Structure formats: structure tokens, C-alpha cells
């Protein structure tokens, strides 16, 4: 479910940024470039969460962390300086245009990754413990 939501946000943020940049870039270049940046972050998060390898999970942690910092920073900036954001971005207003999902999505992503990292650590510990068991003589 988490990967599906990330994929949906990757698609919607990419489409929104593409249309904004192509049709009215001169109106709010900062906002539209930030929308494109958010789209790239969502794409990376989607792919790395789907792959699920240890390296992919590390990259996913980085992308989800950037996403969380981004939505907090851009959300605050968009409220403090609304003139810079004449049109909404995915992260402006803390994702209010998307029902605040961009604000909570990275939290769920990081919690999910924490769960998987703990599970992988436990599985590795179980393998080590199993390898130390004496082999019964035949």
C-alpha cells in the first residue's frame, strides 16, 4: 500500500511539475522547480521501497528524510512568503492541497523502513545463532 501511494505521488507530482514548467514557468519558477524536485524524491522513494534490498532501503531512508525535511521547510516557507508560491506545489502549505498526505507519508515511510531494518537485523541474528548450533553426530 505504501509503495502504491508513493507511486501515485510520483506520478501526480511529475505531471503537475511538467505542466507547470511547460505552461507557466515564468509565473513562479521557484515553486515549479520545487514541485519537480518533489517529483524526483517521490520517484526515488517509490523505486527504492519497491526494490527492498539493503542498499535500496538505505537510499529510501535518505529520500524519505529529504521528503520530510522538504515538506516542513517548503510548507513553512510557503506560509511565511506566499508571494514566492502564487501557485501551490506538492509541499506548499505542508501538502494541504493533497490532504496533508505529503506531511505524513514520509513519517510512515521511515517507520516502515525502520520495521524492515529491524526485521533484517533479527533475521541475520537468527542465521548466526543457527550456524552456531552443534551438528548432531550420525
N, CA, C and O of each residue as an XYZ file, in Angstrom:
552
protein
N       0.824     -1.189      0.000
C       0.000      0.000      0.000
C       0.873      1.260      0.000
O       0.611      2.215     -0.732
N       1.918      1.238      0.841
C       2.819      2.390      0.927
C       3.476      2.668     -0.428
O       3.570      3.820     -0.853
N       3.925      1.622     -1.092
C       4.572      1.787     -2.399
C       3.573      2.330     -3.420
O       3.933      3.159     -4.256
N       2.344      1.876     -3.359
C       1.310      2.365     -4.284
C       1.047      3.848     -4.072
O       0.871      4.589     -5.039
N       1.017      4.285     -2.827
C       0.791      5.705     -2.544
C       1.983      6.527     -3.036
O       1.805      7.592     -3.628
N       3.192      6.031     -2.790
C       4.375      6.727     -3.301
C       4.336      6.797     -4.826
O       4.658      7.835     -5.405
N       3.951      5.715     -5.473
C       3.880      5.709     -6.937
C       2.855      6.726     -7.434
O       3.098      7.430     -8.414
N       1.716      6.802     -6.761
C       0.691      7.782     -7.125
C       1.222      9.203     -6.976
O       0.982     10.051     -7.837
N       1.939      9.466     -5.892
C       2.505     10.799     -5.693
C       3.623     11.079     -6.687
O       3.784     12.217     -7.127
N       4.388     10.076     -7.042
C       5.437     10.259     -8.052
C       4.807     10.663     -9.383
O       5.286     11.574    -10.057
N       3.743      9.983     -9.746
C       3.053     10.285    -10.998
C       2.393     11.662    -10.953
O       2.553     12.457    -11.880
N       1.662     11.943     -9.892
C       0.947     13.222     -9.838
C       1.895     14.407     -9.714
O       1.675     15.441    -10.345
N       2.946     14.272     -8.911
C       3.904     15.371     -8.766
C       4.663     15.597    -10.075
O       4.940     16.739    -10.442
N       4.998     14.522    -10.772
C       5.697     14.654    -12.054
C       4.810     15.341    -13.083
O       5.253     16.243    -13.794
N       3.565     14.914    -13.157
C       2.637     15.511    -14.120
C       2.394     16.982    -13.796
O       2.406     17.832    -14.685
N       2.178     17.268    -12.535
C       1.916     18.654    -12.129
C       3.120     19.533    -12.447
O       2.971     20.601    -13.041
N       4.307     19.092    -12.056
C       5.509     19.881    -12.296
C       5.738     20.061    -13.801
O       6.088     21.153    -14.249
N       5.546     19.010    -14.565
C       5.732     19.104    -16.008
C       4.820     20.125    -16.648
O       5.263     20.947    -17.450
N       3.549     20.076    -16.297
C       2.582     21.024    -16.852
C       2.913     22.443    -16.401
O       2.876     23.372    -17.208
N       3.235     22.620    -15.118
C       3.550     23.955    -14.611
C       4.793     24.532    -15.290
O       4.805     25.702    -15.672
N       5.823     23.726    -15.440
C       7.066     24.217    -16.040
C       6.874     24.543    -17.519
O       7.394     25.548    -18.004
N       6.135     23.707    -18.232
C       5.950     23.920    -19.663
C       5.002     25.090    -19.945
O       5.235     25.856    -20.880
N       3.951     25.235    -19.160
C       2.926     26.228    -19.498
C       3.081     27.585    -18.821
O       2.701     28.601    -19.403
N       3.628     27.629    -17.610
C       3.677     28.928    -16.921
C       4.875     29.059    -15.980
O       4.747     29.549    -14.858
N       6.019     28.621    -16.445
C       7.237     28.657    -15.634
C       7.552     30.071    -15.148
O       8.008     30.253    -14.020
N       7.314     31.060    -15.985
C       7.637     32.450    -15.639
C       6.816     32.984    -14.464
O       7.237     33.944    -13.818
N       5.674     32.399    -14.175
C       4.820     32.869    -13.070
C       5.424     32.580    -11.700
O       5.361     33.426    -10.809
N       5.995     31.420    -11.524
C       6.517     31.020    -10.209
C       7.619     29.975    -10.391
O       7.423     28.805    -10.064
N       8.765     30.391    -10.906
C       9.816     29.402    -11.194
C      10.281     28.625     -9.963
O      10.540     27.425    -10.058
N      10.391     29.280     -8.823
C      10.845     28.588     -7.610
C       9.850     27.490     -7.233
O      10.243     26.353     -6.971
N       8.590     27.827     -7.208
C       7.562     26.858     -6.834
C       7.536     25.673     -7.796
O       7.408     24.527     -7.365
N       7.657     25.940     -9.079
C       7.564     24.863    -10.060
C       8.801     23.965    -10.047
O       8.691     22.754    -10.235
N       9.961     24.550     -9.827
C      11.172     23.738     -9.702
C      11.129     22.892     -8.435
O      11.614     21.760     -8.428
N      10.558     23.428     -7.373
C      10.406     22.641     -6.149
C       9.420     21.496     -6.352
O       9.586     20.422     -5.774
N       8.398     21.722     -7.166
C       7.470     20.637     -7.500
C       8.208     19.533     -8.263
O       7.977     18.347     -8.026
N       9.091     19.928     -9.176
C       9.868     18.941     -9.924
C      10.818     18.190     -8.993
O      11.000     16.980     -9.129
N      11.414     18.900     -8.060
C      12.294     18.248     -7.084
C      11.506     17.240     -6.246
O      11.976     16.127     -6.009
N      10.318     17.625     -5.803
C       9.468     16.710     -5.034
C       9.141     15.469     -5.858
O       9.126     14.356     -5.333
N       8.881     15.660     -7.143
C       8.583     14.522     -8.018
C       9.761     13.554     -8.077
O       9.569     12.340     -8.023
N      10.970     14.082     -8.186
C      12.161     13.228     -8.230
C      12.307     12.460     -6.915
O      12.632     11.272     -6.920
N      12.069     13.132     -5.802
C      12.159     12.469     -4.494
C      11.136     11.337     -4.402
O      11.455     10.249     -3.921
N       9.914     11.587     -4.859
C       8.882     10.547     -4.820
C       9.230      9.368     -5.735
O       8.959      8.217     -5.393
N       9.823      9.650     -6.881
C      10.217      8.572     -7.793
C      11.295      7.705     -7.142
O      11.210      6.477     -7.159
N      12.300      8.353     -6.573
C      13.378      7.604     -5.913
C      12.819      6.771     -4.762
O      13.170      5.601     -4.611
N      11.957      7.369     -3.958
C      11.370      6.638     -2.827
C      10.557      5.444     -3.316
O      10.645      4.358     -2.744
N       9.778      5.636     -4.356
C       8.961      4.545     -4.894
C       9.829      3.380     -5.354
O       9.583      2.229     -4.993
N      10.827      3.684     -6.138
C      11.685      2.630     -6.693
C      12.443      1.909     -5.582
O      12.491      0.679     -5.559
N      13.034      2.667     -4.666
C      13.847      2.027     -3.631
C      13.000      1.238     -2.639
O      13.435      0.194     -2.153
N      11.810      1.717     -2.336
C      10.923      0.943     -1.472
C      10.481     -0.345     -2.158
O      10.350     -1.386     -1.514
N      10.254     -0.270     -3.456
C       9.831     -1.464     -4.194
C      10.959     -2.487     -4.311
O      10.715     -3.690     -4.222
N      12.177     -2.023     -4.508
C      13.310     -2.946     -4.649
C      13.559     -3.663     -3.330
O      13.665     -4.889     -3.300
N      13.652     -2.914     -2.250
C      13.740     -3.509     -0.921
C      15.060     -4.131     -0.519
O      15.146     -4.709      0.564
N      16.086     -4.041     -1.339
C      17.394     -4.583     -0.950
C      17.979     -3.708      0.165
O      17.509     -2.590      0.380
N      18.987     -4.200      0.865
C      19.588     -3.370      1.924
C      20.075     -2.012      1.405
O      19.871     -0.989      2.059
N      20.711     -2.002      0.243
C      21.184     -0.729     -0.318
C      20.003      0.164     -0.689
O      20.029      1.367     -0.427
N      18.981     -0.412     -1.292
C      17.787      0.357     -1.665
C      17.108      0.930     -0.429
O      16.624      2.062     -0.453
N      17.071      0.154      0.649
C      16.461      0.661      1.884
C      17.243      1.854      2.440
O      16.650      2.799      2.960
N      18.566      1.809      2.329
C      19.364      2.952      2.794
C      19.053      4.198      1.966
O      18.924      5.295      2.508
N      18.934      4.021      0.657
C      18.582      5.144     -0.215
C      17.167      5.621      0.089
O      16.903      6.823      0.067
N      16.262      4.701      0.370
C      14.882      5.070      0.711
C      14.845      5.888      1.999
O      14.074      6.841      2.101
N      15.663      5.529      2.974
C      15.721      6.311      4.221
C      16.154      7.743      3.909
O      15.591      8.702      4.437
N      17.149      7.871      3.054
C      17.620      9.215      2.675
C      16.528      9.975      1.949
O      16.287     11.143      2.254
N      15.861      9.341      0.994
C      14.829     10.041      0.229
C      13.623     10.403      1.096
O      13.068     11.492      0.952
N      13.216      9.515      1.984
C      12.098      9.835      2.885
C      12.485     10.953      3.855
O      11.654     11.794      4.199
N      13.726     10.963      4.288
C      14.200     12.028      5.182
C      14.223     13.371      4.450
O      13.807     14.392      4.997
N      14.717     13.360      3.199
C      14.700     14.592      2.394
C      13.270     15.046      2.178
O      12.977     16.240      2.230
N      12.391     14.106      1.940
C      10.969     14.434      1.747
C      10.390     15.103      2.989
O       9.693     16.112      2.884
N      10.674     14.549      4.158
C      10.145     15.120      5.400
C      10.703     16.519      5.640
O       9.954     17.442      5.962
N      12.005     16.676      5.485
C      12.620     17.999      5.654
C      12.065     18.967      4.610
O      11.790     20.127      4.914
N      11.904     18.481      3.379
C      11.384     19.324      2.309
C       9.977     19.816      2.568
O       9.690     21.001      2.398
N       9.096     18.917      2.976
C       7.706     19.337      3.218
C       7.621     20.295      4.412
O       6.798     21.211      4.414
N       8.457     20.088      5.410
C       8.465     21.015      6.549
C       9.044     22.372      6.153
O       8.488     23.412      6.505
N      10.152     22.362      5.427
C      10.795     23.614      5.021
C       9.947     24.380      4.005
O       9.721     25.580      4.164
N       9.480     23.695      2.970
C       8.678     24.350      1.932
C       7.327     24.765      2.496
O       6.810     25.830      2.158
N       6.755     23.929      3.353
C       5.487     24.302      3.983
C       5.617     25.577      4.787
O       4.758     26.455      4.709
N       6.683     25.687      5.558
C       6.912     26.900      6.357
C       7.201     28.085      5.451
O       6.652     29.169      5.647
N       8.065     27.883      4.457
C       8.419     28.955      3.530
C       7.184     29.460      2.789
O       7.013     30.667      2.618
N       6.328     28.544      2.353
C       5.139     28.955      1.592
C       4.157     29.759      2.445
O       3.431     30.608      1.927
N       4.136     29.492      3.740
C       3.263     30.283      4.623
C       3.908     31.611      4.993
O       3.215     32.618      5.138
N       5.227     31.622      5.147
C       5.932     32.851      5.531
C       6.074     33.818      4.349
O       6.077     35.032      4.549
N       6.190     33.303      3.138
C       6.395     34.134      1.945
C       5.483     33.651      0.821
O       5.955     33.049     -0.142
N       4.182     33.911      0.937
C       3.238     33.402     -0.067
C       3.480     33.953     -1.474
O       3.056     33.337     -2.451
N       4.146     35.089     -1.594
C       4.405     35.659     -2.919
C       5.307     34.754     -3.756
O       5.226     34.764     -4.984
N       6.156     33.981     -3.107
C       7.041     33.063     -3.823
C       6.259     31.866     -4.347
O       6.711     31.182     -5.265
N       5.094     31.609     -3.772
C       4.280     30.450     -4.139
C       2.890     30.885     -4.596
O       1.894     30.567     -3.947
N       2.821     31.623     -5.730
C       1.495     32.040     -6.201
C       0.626     30.856     -6.607
O      -0.601     30.938     -6.569
N       1.259     29.764     -6.993
C       0.548     28.513     -7.276
C       1.050     27.473     -6.281
O       2.206     27.504     -5.858
N       0.183     26.574     -5.924
C       0.548     25.550     -4.951
C       1.532     24.552     -5.536
O       1.534     24.283     -6.737
N       2.365     24.013     -4.665
C       3.229     22.901     -5.015
C       2.777     21.711     -4.170
O       1.876     21.834     -3.340
N       3.402     20.579     -4.386
C       3.046     19.388     -3.611
C       3.304     19.630     -2.124
O       2.530     19.185     -1.276
N       4.383     20.330     -1.814
C       4.786     20.501     -0.421
C       4.366     21.842      0.181
O       4.518     22.025      1.389
N       3.847     22.785     -0.603
C       3.454     24.073     -0.029
C       2.267     23.873      0.911
O       1.421     23.002      0.706
N       2.236     24.701      1.935
C       1.175     24.562      2.939
C       1.193     23.206      3.610
O       0.154     22.712      4.049
N       2.377     22.597      3.692
C       2.563     21.269      4.292
C       1.744     20.195      3.573
O       1.319     19.211      4.177
N       1.532     20.406      2.269
C       0.777     19.427      1.496
C      -0.726     19.557      1.657
O      -1.462     18.592      1.451
N      -1.186     20.747      2.026
C      -2.625     20.941      2.268
C      -3.468     20.654      1.035
O      -4.606     20.200      1.156
N      -2.923     20.916     -0.154
C      -3.658     20.639     -1.384
C      -3.845     19.152     -1.650
O      -4.650     18.760     -2.494
N      -3.099     18.333     -0.929
C      -3.184     16.884     -1.056
C      -3.647     16.246      0.244
O      -3.322     15.094      0.530
N      -4.403     16.995      1.022
C      -4.941     16.465      2.272
C      -3.873     16.171      3.318
O      -4.050     15.296      4.166
N      -2.770     16.901      3.257
C      -1.639     16.756      4.183
C      -0.968     15.380      4.105
O      -0.173     15.029      4.977
N      -1.283     14.610      3.076
C      -0.621     13.317      2.893
C       0.894     13.499      2.739
O       1.650     12.700      3.293
N       1.373     14.531      2.001
C       2.823     14.705      1.905
C       3.504     14.931      3.260
O       4.703     14.686      3.391
N       2.776     15.384      4.241
C       3.349     15.594      5.570
C       3.475     14.283      6.342
O       4.454     14.081      7.060
N       2.506     13.404      6.203
C       2.535     12.155      6.965
C       3.179     10.990      6.214
O       3.631     10.027      6.835
N       3.224     11.071      4.890
C       3.771      9.969      4.093
C       5.229      9.648      4.437
O       5.557      8.472      4.600
N       6.117     10.640      4.555
C       7.497     10.274      4.899
C       7.628      9.681      6.296
O       8.516      8.866      6.544
N       6.758     10.081      7.199
C       6.785      9.503      8.550
C       6.455      8.012      8.461
O       7.145      7.183      9.054
N       5.401      7.676      7.720
C       5.047      6.266      7.539
C       6.149      5.517      6.785
O       6.456      4.368      7.101
N       6.735      6.172      5.794
C       7.826      5.544      5.059
C       9.009      5.229      5.957
O       9.573      4.137      5.883
N       9.385      6.173      6.801
C      10.509      5.946      7.712
C      10.182      4.878      8.757
O      11.041      4.071      9.112
N       8.952      4.876      9.243
C       8.555      3.832     10.198
C       8.580      2.454      9.545
O       9.014      1.480     10.160
N       8.119      2.372      8.310
C       8.131      1.106      7.578
C       9.566      0.625      7.376
O       9.869     -0.552      7.569
N      10.432      1.536      6.992
C      11.839      1.174      6.786
C      12.500      0.746      8.099
O      13.331     -0.162      8.114
N      12.135      1.391      9.174
C      12.667      1.002     10.484
C      12.237     -0.428     10.818
O      13.031     -1.236     11.299
N      10.969     -0.716     10.552
C      10.450     -2.069     10.775
C      11.244     -3.089      9.959
O      11.653     -4.122     10.489
N      11.462     -2.807      8.683
C      12.181     -3.744      7.820
C      13.641     -3.876      8.217
O      14.210     -4.964      8.127
N      14.257     -2.781      8.655
C      15.654     -2.869      9.099
C      15.775     -3.715     10.356
O      16.718     -4.494     10.495
N      14.824     -3.564     11.273
C      14.830     -4.404     12.477
C      14.610     -5.864     12.122
O      15.257     -6.755     12.672
N      13.695     -6.098     11.203
C      13.401     -7.473     10.779
C      14.625     -8.103     10.116
O      14.945     -9.264     10.373
N      15.307     -7.337      9.265
C      16.507     -7.850      8.598
C      17.602     -8.126      9.618
O      18.325     -9.115      9.496
N      17.732     -7.268     10.616
C      18.731     -7.486     11.662
C      18.412     -8.749     12.456
O      19.307     -9.527     12.783
N      17.143     -8.945     12.761
C      16.730    -10.136     13.502
C      16.965    -11.394     12.678
O      17.425    -12.408     13.202
N      16.648    -11.327     11.381
C      16.886    -12.481     10.509
C      18.376    -12.816     10.453
O      18.751    -13.988     10.476
N      19.216    -11.798     10.380
C      20.664    -12.024     10.349
C      21.137    -12.635     11.663
O      21.984    -13.528     11.669
N      20.586    -12.150     12.778
C      20.953    -12.703     14.085
C      20.509    -14.154     14.195
O      21.220    -14.974     14.776
N      19.340    -14.483     13.645
C      18.850    -15.861     13.668
C      19.757    -16.780     12.850
O      20.005    -17.918     13.247
N      20.247    -16.297     11.723
C      21.141    -17.094     10.882
C      22.437    -17.379     11.625
O      22.944    -18.500     11.591
N      22.975    -16.363     12.298
C      24.209    -16.542     13.059
C      23.980    -17.527     14.201
O      24.810    -18.402     14.450
N      22.853    -17.382     14.893
C      22.547    -18.288     16.005
C      22.379    -19.724     15.497
O      22.839    -20.670     16.137
N      21.726    -19.883     14.357
C      21.535    -21.222     13.786
C      22.861    -21.846     13.369
O      23.030    -23.061     13.465
N      23.792    -21.034     12.912
C      25.068    -21.586     12.450
C      25.952    -22.029     13.611
O      26.912    -22.773     13.407
N      25.642    -21.586     14.817
C      26.436    -21.954     15.979
C      25.911    -23.193     16.700
O      26.529    -23.679     17.647
N      24.773    -23.694     16.246
C      24.218    -24.891     16.871
C      25.098    -26.103     16.536
O      25.535    -26.245     15.394
N      25.356    -26.955     17.492
C      26.171    -28.126     17.194
C      25.434    -29.061     16.242
O      24.210    -29.183     16.276
N      26.201    -29.697     15.415
C      25.650    -30.643     14.465
C      25.591    -32.001     15.162
O      26.604    -32.481     15.671
N      24.419    -32.619     15.189
C      24.311    -33.909     15.872
C      25.112    -34.978     15.127
O      25.106    -35.013     13.896
N      25.787    -35.830     15.854
C      26.568    -36.891     15.193
C      25.623    -37.965     14.637
O      24.554    -38.216     15.193
N      26.031    -38.578     13.557
C      25.238    -39.638     12.934
C      25.929    -40.926     13.040
O      25.416    -41.942     12.572
